[in-house]
Amino acid sequence: MLSLVSSDATDIRDRGRRRPSANLDQRAFRANLFVVVGSVLFVLGRALLALAGPGPAVLALREAGGGERPPDTDATILRGGRA
């Protein structure tokens, strides 16, 4: 069986594709930066939801509670019927 590695090769691994450690450090820094930015955006989104979420419910309660008036008394009803 013939080998794909030349007869004068001392090692079968390809050394040309290795990346220097500086590139790995740069990638690690970029990954950490993305994690931090993503976390900050997640927290801001949650804060906006917490602030905007109860808004419509509070407005509905204000409209329902502020527009009610006490029930009419018998005297008020009789006075309204004479006019």
C-alpha distances in whole Angstrom, upper triangle without the diagonal:
4,7,10,12,13,13,17,17,19,19,17,20,22,25,26,27,29,33,36,38,41,39,39,42,44,42,43,47,46,45,48,51,50,50,54,55,54,56,59,59,58,61,63,63,64,67,68,67,70,72,72,72,75,77,78,79,81,83,83,85,87,88,89,91,93,94,96,99,101,103,106,109,112,114,112,111,115,116,113,115,118,117
4,7,9,10,10,14,14,17,17,14,18,19,22,24,25,27,30,33,36,38,37,37,40,41,40,42,45,45,44,47,49,48,49,52,53,52,55,57,57,57,60,62,62,63,66,67,66,69,71,71,71,74,76,77,78,80,82,82,84,86,87,88,90,92,93,95,99,101,103,106,109,112,114,112,111,115,115,113,114,118,117
4,5,7,8,12,11,13,13,11,14,15,19,20,21,23,27,30,32,35,33,33,37,38,36,38,41,41,40,43,46,45,46,49,50,49,51,54,54,54,57,59,59,60,63,64,64,66,68,68,68,72,73,74,76,78,79,80,82,84,85,86,88,89,91,93,96,98,100,104,107,109,112,109,109,112,113,110,112,115,114
4,6,9,12,11,13,12,9,12,13,16,17,18,20,24,27,29,32,31,31,34,35,34,35,39,38,38,41,43,42,43,46,47,47,49,52,52,52,55,56,56,57,60,61,61,63,66,66,66,69,71,72,73,75,77,77,79,81,82,83,85,87,88,90,94,96,98,101,104,107,109,107,106,110,111,108,110,113,112
4,6,8,7,10,9,7,10,11,14,15,17,19,22,25,27,30,29,29,32,34,32,34,37,37,37,40,42,42,43,46,47,46,48,51,51,52,54,56,56,57,60,61,61,63,66,66,66,70,71,72,74,76,77,78,80,82,83,84,86,87,89,91,94,97,99,102,105,108,110,107,107,111,111,109,111,114,113
4,6,6,9,10,9,12,12,15,16,18,20,24,26,29,31,30,31,34,35,35,36,39,39,39,42,44,44,45,48,49,49,51,54,54,54,57,59,59,60,63,64,64,66,69,69,69,73,74,75,77,79,80,81,83,85,86,87,89,90,92,94,97,100,102,105,108,111,113,110,110,114,114,112,114,117,116
4,6,8,10,10,14,15,17,19,21,23,26,28,31,34,33,33,36,38,37,39,42,42,42,45,47,47,48,51,52,52,54,56,57,57,60,62,62,63,66,67,67,69,71,72,72,75,77,78,79,81,83,84,86,87,89,90,92,93,95,97,100,103,105,108,111,114,116,113,113,117,117,115,117,120,119
4,6,9,10,13,14,15,17,20,21,25,26,29,31,31,32,35,36,36,37,40,41,41,43,45,46,47,50,51,51,53,55,56,56,59,61,61,63,65,66,67,69,71,71,72,75,77,78,79,81,83,84,86,87,89,90,91,93,95,97,100,103,105,108,111,114,116,113,113,117,117,115,117,120,119
4,6,7,10,11,12,14,17,18,21,23,25,28,28,28,31,33,32,34,37,37,37,40,42,42,43,46,47,47,49,52,52,53,55,57,57,59,61,62,63,65,67,68,68,71,73,74,76,77,79,80,82,84,85,86,88,89,91,93,97,99,101,104,107,110,112,110,110,113,114,111,113,117,115
4,7,9,11,12,15,17,17,21,22,24,27,27,27,30,32,32,33,36,37,37,39,41,42,42,45,46,47,48,51,52,52,55,56,57,58,61,62,62,64,67,67,67,71,72,74,75,77,79,80,81,83,85,86,87,89,91,93,96,98,100,104,107,110,112,109,109,113,113,111,113,116,115
4,6,8,9,12,14,14,18,19,21,25,24,24,27,29,28,30,33,33,33,35,38,38,39,42,43,43,45,47,48,49,51,53,53,55,57,58,59,61,63,64,64,67,69,70,72,73,75,76,78,79,81,82,83,85,87,89,92,95,97,100,103,106,108,106,106,109,110,107,109,113,111
4,7,9,12,13,14,18,20,22,25,24,24,27,29,28,29,32,33,32,35,37,37,38,41,42,42,44,46,47,47,50,52,52,53,56,57,57,59,61,62,62,65,67,68,70,72,73,74,76,78,79,80,82,83,85,87,91,93,95,98,101,104,106,104,104,107,108,105,107,111,109
4,6,9,10,10,14,16,18,21,20,20,23,25,24,25,28,29,28,31,33,33,34,37,38,38,40,43,43,44,46,48,48,49,52,53,54,56,58,58,59,62,64,65,66,68,70,71,72,74,76,77,78,80,82,84,87,89,91,95,98,101,103,100,100,104,104,102,104,107,106
4,6,6,8,12,14,17,20,18,19,22,23,22,24,27,27,27,30,32,32,33,36,37,37,39,41,42,42,45,47,47,48,51,52,52,55,57,57,57,61,62,64,65,67,68,70,71,73,74,76,77,79,80,83,86,88,91,94,97,100,102,99,99,103,103,101,103,106,105
4,6,6,9,11,14,17,16,16,20,21,20,22,25,25,26,28,30,31,32,34,36,36,38,40,41,42,44,46,46,48,50,51,52,54,56,57,57,61,62,64,65,67,68,70,71,73,74,76,77,78,80,82,86,88,90,94,97,100,102,99,99,103,103,101,103,106,105
4,6,8,11,14,16,15,16,19,20,19,22,24,24,25,28,29,29,31,34,34,35,37,39,40,41,43,45,45,47,49,50,51,53,55,55,56,60,61,62,64,66,67,68,70,71,73,74,76,77,79,81,85,87,89,93,96,99,101,98,98,102,102,99,101,105,103
4,6,10,13,15,13,13,17,17,17,19,22,21,22,25,26,26,28,31,31,32,34,36,36,37,40,41,42,43,46,47,47,50,51,52,52,56,57,59,60,62,63,65,67,68,69,71,72,74,75,78,81,84,86,89,92,95,97,94,94,98,98,96,98,101,100
4,7,9,12,10,11,14,15,15,17,19,20,20,23,24,25,26,29,30,30,32,34,35,36,38,40,41,42,44,45,46,48,50,51,52,55,56,58,60,61,62,64,66,67,69,70,71,73,75,77,80,83,85,88,91,94,96,94,94,98,98,95,97,100,99
4,6,8,7,8,11,11,11,14,16,16,17,20,21,22,23,26,27,27,29,31,32,33,36,37,38,40,42,43,44,46,47,48,49,52,54,55,57,58,60,61,63,64,66,68,69,70,72,74,78,80,82,86,89,92,94,91,91,95,95,93,95,98,96
4,5,6,7,9,10,11,13,15,16,17,19,21,22,23,25,26,28,29,31,32,34,36,37,38,40,42,43,44,46,48,49,50,53,54,56,58,59,60,62,64,65,66,68,69,70,72,75,78,80,83,86,89,93,94,91,92,96,95,93,96,99,97
4,5,5,6,9,10,10,12,14,15,17,18,20,21,23,24,26,27,29,30,31,33,35,36,38,39,41,42,44,45,47,47,51,52,54,56,56,58,60,61,62,64,66,67,68,70,72,76,78,81,84,87,90,92,89,90,94,93,91,94,97,95
4,5,5,6,9,10,11,12,14,15,16,18,20,21,23,24,26,27,29,30,32,33,35,36,38,39,41,42,44,45,46,49,50,53,54,55,57,59,60,61,63,65,65,66,69,71,74,77,79,83,86,89,90,88,88,92,92,90,92,95,93
4,5,5,6,9,10,11,12,14,15,17,18,20,21,22,24,26,27,28,30,32,33,35,36,37,39,41,42,43,44,48,49,51,52,53,55,57,58,59,61,63,64,65,67,69,73,75,78,81,84,87,89,86,86,90,90,88,90,93,92
4,5,5,6,9,10,10,12,14,15,17,18,20,21,23,24,26,27,29,30,31,33,35,36,37,39,41,42,43,46,47,49,51,52,53,55,57,58,60,61,62,63,66,68,71,74,76,79,82,86,87,85,85,89,89,87,89,92,91
4,5,5,6,9,10,11,12,14,15,17,18,20,21,23,24,26,27,29,30,32,33,35,36,38,39,41,42,45,46,48,50,51,52,54,55,56,58,60,61,62,64,66,70,72,75,78,81,84,86,83,84,88,87,85,88,91,89
4,5,5,6,9,10,11,12,14,15,16,18,20,21,23,24,26,27,28,30,32,33,35,36,38,39,40,43,44,47,48,49,50,53,54,55,57,58,59,60,63,65,68,71,73,76,80,83,84,82,82,86,86,83,86,89,87
4,5,5,6,9,10,11,12,14,15,16,18,20,21,22,24,26,27,29,30,32,33,35,36,37,38,41,43,45,46,47,49,51,52,53,55,57,58,59,61,63,67,69,72,75,78,81,83,80,80,84,84,82,84,87,86
4,5,5,6,9,10,11,12,14,15,17,19,20,21,23,25,26,27,29,30,32,33,35,36,37,40,41,44,45,46,48,50,51,52,54,56,56,58,60,62,65,68,70,73,76,80,81,79,79,83,83,81,83,86,85
4,5,5,6,9,10,11,12,14,15,17,18,20,21,23,24,26,27,29,30,32,33,35,36,39,40,42,44,45,46,48,49,50,52,54,55,56,58,60,64,66,69,72,75,78,80,77,78,82,81,79,82,85,83
4,5,5,6,9,10,10,12,14,15,16,18,20,21,22,24,26,27,28,30,32,33,34,37,38,40,42,43,44,46,48,49,50,52,53,54,56,59,62,65,67,70,73,77,78,76,76,80,80,77,80,83,81
4,5,5,6,9,10,11,12,14,15,16,18,20,21,23,24,26,27,29,30,31,32,36,37,39,40,41,43,45,46,47,49,51,52,53,55,57,61,63,66,69,72,75,77,74,75,78,78,76,79,82,80
4,5,5,6,9,10,11,12,14,15,17,19,20,21,23,25,26,27,29,30,31,34,36,38,39,40,42,44,45,46,48,50,50,52,54,56,59,62,64,68,70,74,75,73,73,77,77,75,77,80,79
4,5,5,6,8,10,11,12,14,15,17,18,20,21,23,24,26,27,29,30,33,34,36,38,39,40,42,44,44,46,48,49,50,52,54,58,60,63,66,69,72,74,71,72,76,75,73,76,79,77
4,5,5,6,8,10,10,12,14,15,16,18,20,21,22,24,26,27,28,31,32,34,36,37,38,40,42,43,44,46,47,48,50,53,56,59,61,64,67,71,72,69,70,74,74,71,74,77,75
4,6,5,6,9,10,10,12,14,15,16,18,20,21,22,24,26,26,30,31,33,34,35,37,39,40,41,43,45,46,47,49,51,55,57,60,63,66,69,71,68,69,72,72,70,73,76,74
4,5,5,6,9,10,11,12,14,15,17,19,20,21,23,24,25,28,30,32,33,34,36,38,39,40,42,44,44,45,48,50,53,56,58,62,64,68,69,67,67,71,71,69,72,74,73
4,5,5,6,9,10,11,12,14,15,17,18,20,21,22,24,27,28,30,32,33,34,36,38,38,40,42,43,44,46,48,52,54,57,60,63,66,68,65,66,70,69,67,70,73,71
4,5,5,6,9,10,10,12,14,15,17,18,20,21,22,25,26,28,30,31,33,34,36,37,39,40,41,43,45,47,50,53,55,58,62,65,66,64,64,68,68,66,68,71,70
4,5,5,6,9,10,11,12,14,15,17,18,20,21,24,25,28,29,30,31,33,34,36,38,39,40,41,43,45,49,51,54,57,60,63,65,62,63,67,67,65,67,70,69
4,5,5,6,9,10,11,12,14,15,17,18,20,23,24,26,28,28,30,32,33,34,36,38,38,39,42,44,47,50,52,56,58,62,63,61,61,65,65,63,65,68,67
4,5,5,6,9,10,11,12,14,15,16,18,21,22,24,26,26,28,30,31,32,34,36,37,38,40,42,46,48,51,54,57,60,62,59,60,63,63,61,64,66,65
4,5,5,6,9,10,11,12,14,15,16,19,21,23,24,25,27,29,30,31,33,35,35,37,39,41,44,47,49,53,56,59,60,58,58,62,62,60,62,65,64
4,5,5,6,9,10,10,12,14,15,18,19,22,23,23,26,28,28,29,32,33,34,35,37,39,43,45,48,51,54,57,59,56,57,61,61,59,61,64,63
4,5,5,6,9,10,11,12,14,17,17,20,22,22,24,26,27,28,30,32,32,33,36,38,41,44,46,50,53,56,57,55,55,59,59,57,59,62,61
4,5,5,6,9,10,10,12,15,16,18,20,21,22,24,25,26,28,30,31,32,34,36,40,42,45,48,51,54,56,53,54,58,57,55,58,61,59
4,5,5,6,9,10,10,13,15,17,18,19,21,23,24,25,27,29,29,31,33,35,38,41,43,46,49,53,54,52,52,56,56,54,56,60,58
4,5,5,6,9,10,12,13,16,17,17,20,22,23,23,26,27,28,29,31,33,37,39,42,45,48,51,53,50,51,55,54,52,55,58,57
4,5,5,6,8,11,11,14,16,16,17,20,21,22,24,26,26,27,30,32,35,38,40,44,47,50,51,49,49,53,53,51,53,56,55
4,5,5,5,9,10,12,13,15,16,18,19,21,22,24,25,26,28,30,34,36,39,42,45,48,50,47,48,51,51,49,52,55,53
4,6,5,7,9,12,13,13,15,17,18,19,22,23,23,25,27,29,32,35,37,40,43,47,48,46,46,50,50,48,51,54,53
4,6,7,7,11,12,11,13,16,17,17,20,21,22,23,25,27,31,33,36,39,42,45,47,44,45,49,48,46,49,52,51
4,6,5,8,10,10,12,14,15,16,18,20,21,22,24,26,29,32,35,38,41,44,46,43,43,47,47,45,47,50,49
4,6,7,8,10,11,13,14,16,17,19,20,21,23,25,29,31,33,37,40,43,45,42,42,46,46,44,46,50,48
4,6,5,6,9,10,11,12,14,16,16,18,20,22,25,28,30,33,36,40,41,39,39,43,43,41,44,47,46
4,5,5,6,9,10,11,13,14,15,16,18,21,24,27,29,32,36,39,40,37,38,42,42,39,42,45,44
4,5,5,6,9,10,11,12,14,15,17,19,22,25,27,30,34,37,38,36,36,40,40,37,40,43,41
4,5,5,6,9,10,11,12,14,16,17,21,23,25,29,32,35,37,34,34,38,38,36,38,42,41
4,5,5,6,9,10,10,12,14,16,19,22,24,28,31,34,35,33,33,37,37,35,38,41,40
4,5,5,6,9,10,10,12,15,18,21,23,26,30,33,34,31,32,36,35,33,36,39,37
4,5,5,6,9,10,11,13,17,19,21,24,28,31,32,30,30,34,34,31,34,37,36
4,5,5,6,8,10,11,15,17,19,23,26,29,31,28,29,32,32,31,33,36,35
4,6,5,6,8,10,13,16,19,22,25,28,30,27,28,31,31,29,32,35,34
4,6,5,6,9,12,15,18,20,24,27,28,25,26,29,29,27,30,32,31
4,6,6,7,11,13,15,18,22,25,26,24,24,28,28,26,28,31,30
4,6,6,9,11,14,17,20,24,25,22,23,27,27,25,28,31,30
4,6,8,11,14,17,20,23,24,21,23,26,26,24,27,30,28
4,7,10,13,15,18,21,22,19,20,24,23,21,24,27,26
4,7,9,12,15,18,20,17,17,21,21,19,22,25,24
4,6,9,12,15,16,14,15,18,18,17,20,22,22
4,6,9,13,14,12,13,17,17,16,19,21,22
4,7,10,12,10,10,14,15,14,16,19,20
4,7,8,6,7,10,11,10,13,15,16
4,5,5,6,9,10,11,13,15,16
4,5,5,6,9,10,11,13,15
4,5,5,6,9,10,11,13
4,6,5,6,9,10,11
4,6,5,6,9,11
4,5,5,7,9
4,5,5,7
4,6,6
4,6
4
